[in-house]
Amino acid sequence: MSENNDINSIDPNNISQQELHGYLLSAVAPRPICFASTVDKDGNVNLSPFSYFNLFSVNPPIMIFSPSRRGRDNTTKHTLENVLEVKETVINIVNYDMVEQMSLSSTEYEEGVNEFVKAGFTQVPSDKVKPPRVGEAPVAFECVVDRVIALGDGPGAGNLVLAKVVQIHVKKSYLDADGNLDTPKLDLVARMGGNWYCRANGDALFEIPKPIRTKGIGVDMLSESVRNSSVLTGNNLGRLGNLEQLPTKESISRIAEHHEVKTILEGTMNSLVIHKLAQKWLEEGKTEDALALLHL
Amino acid sequence: MSENNDINSIDPNNISQQELHGYLLSAVAPRPICFASTVDKDGNVNLSPFSYFNLFSVNPPIMIFSPSRRGRDNTTKHTLENVLEVKETVINIVNYDMVEQMSLSSTEYEEGVNEFVKAGFTQVPSDKVKPPRVGEAPVAFECVVDRVIALGDGPGAGNLVLAKVVQIHVKKSYLDADGNLDTPKLDLVARMGGNWYCRANGDALFEIPKPIRTKGIGVDMLSESVRNSSVLTGNNLGRLGNLEQLPTKESISRIAEHHEVKTILEGTMNSLVIHKLAQKWLEEGKTEDALALLHL
């Protein structure tokens, strides 16, 4: 481990697998939860949560989750054995109202124990695949398993299960007026490091408009005093850099006439005071005015 | 689309790719953010965020992200072209303080434009790979690209970039007293559907102890009146089912002597009142007492 004042730089080969696991799980988060139901060749049902999971493609619609080999004894999980026997799964999405039952279902019960029963979930027959879906889930994806890719054969090795969506179930109560899934209503949960979970609702949710159709001027186009401001944060600079043009002479003149600005200009000119006012305007969503103010 | 009272069941082939995209992105969330820096064969640097991303294996330590083909014109992204030319990347982790600059960097600037400069991030040389890391990131993973797997060749097709971690950089200010990454301090952000983000801090964070060493009795072992309670929630049942044994006669007798319980028992016996008291105790963390109360 090399060190400088404020950074630990670590070669993963020089720490224990447990330490490595801790860094990886805490840093790569929040992780969405795949609550996967599967069946073995005799039709025995298994239900288990995985947080090595995400969407990876829309066309074809492919999600991937990884039932890893256990770190302590290198054994494999029932879910992996099942998808190798019957190449189907239902990926159920988990929200806050289900989280403690979901956690209970991750208990390592014996083979053949149905976690739907142990965790008290409703087993609903699927339309196109053999594994049932979770009746309580706000959204469920019936999937066929496209392929399984082993990333290694030692303890802690991942096994990528590439699952192609063939049917989608959405509870109407989670749709907005336009028929789209409503993020605040969904109240989804995600896994973090340690025993931590994250709940995506209330103040945890915030919006940033996507800069896909726009092309911001960039932080590099702001003046040096603005870029090196002791007041303006990185988020403030990011928002200013997202504007599509520098302020016109007209908008700068207009801002110079603003009553708060006039008061500042009549006193001892102080960039700190100007920056603080610009920051207040940024927080109020007056981004163009803030940029003009910084160009006085 | 088939419907029953409260569920929309949808065949993904029967809706537009845009509608499908909307369902998938809103349901599979919160998604962690891979802020990937790459270089082309001439050393030009690119920095771009991806939310089709997660950890998938600890041994070997492998993360996967997907720079998809664009839905509107089927073109590929500079990041994909770069990792095919120079098989290395740095996966920088994003927290709240960086989120607006990160969003700005997702602007589609021309090839050769360095998003470190446009977004105002500090370019720090890596130890083992050519792409630089983001100085502002709380954690950064230097990776070699193990392989790239195309999931299709049409618009919206994913491209799995399997990245093996070869060096880890952790800012000391995000470590706790034991040297572990501190989840509340990290203040990570994740992508949701639409323009939504989720911030993993404050009240959004909660803990559930992992049931790995324990084997809960299961919700199926609770009495029918408890399982069908109009008061107790699924989370209440999940927590009760996580206890390792049913209450003993002694603990039930002790609970019967509890002053609040005695008051209830002296009045008209009402399971609703008992369930409400059990719920209150569950919220206070007195799980065993709540289970004994429900067995009076």
Interface residues (C-beta under 8 A of the other chain):
Chain A: S2 D6 I7 N8 S9 I10 D11 P12 Q17 L20 H21 G22 Y23 L24 L25 S26 A27 V28 A29 P30 R31 P32 S51 Y52 F53 N54 L55 F56 S57 V58 N59 P60 P61 I62 M63 I64 S66 S68 G71 I93 Y96 D97 M98 V99 E100 Q101 M102 S103 L104 S106 T107 E108 Y109 V117 K118 A119 G120 D127 E136 P138 V139 F141 L151 G152 G154 P155 G156 A157 G158 L160 L162 V165 V166 Q167 I168 H169 V170 K171 K172 S173 L175 N180 L181 D182 T183 L186 L188 A190 M192 G193 G194 N195 W196 Y197 C198 R199 A200 N201 G202 D203 A204 L205 F206 E207 I208 P209 K210 P211 I212 T214 K215 G216 G218 V219 D220 L222 R227 T233 G234 N235 N236 L237 G238 R239 G241 N242
Chain B: S2 D6 I7 N8 S9 I10 D11 P12 Q17 L20 H21 G22 Y23 L24 L25 S26 A27 V28 A29 P30 R31 P32 S51 Y52 F53 N54 L55 F56 S57 V58 N59 P60 P61 I62 M63 I64 S66 S68 G71 I93 Y96 D97 M98 V99 E100 Q101 M102 S103 L104 S106 T107 E108 Y109 V117 K118 A119 G120 D127 E136 P138 V139 F141 L151 G152 G154 P155 G156 A157 G158 L160 L162 V165 V166 Q167 I168 H169 V170 K171 K172 S173 L175 N180 L181 D182 T183 L186 L188 A190 M192 G193 G194 N195 W196 Y197 C198 R199 A200 N201 G202 D203 A204 L205 F206 E207 I208 P209 K210 P211 I212 T214 K215 G216 G218 V219 D220 L222 R227 T233 G234 N235 N236 L237 G238 R239 G241 N242
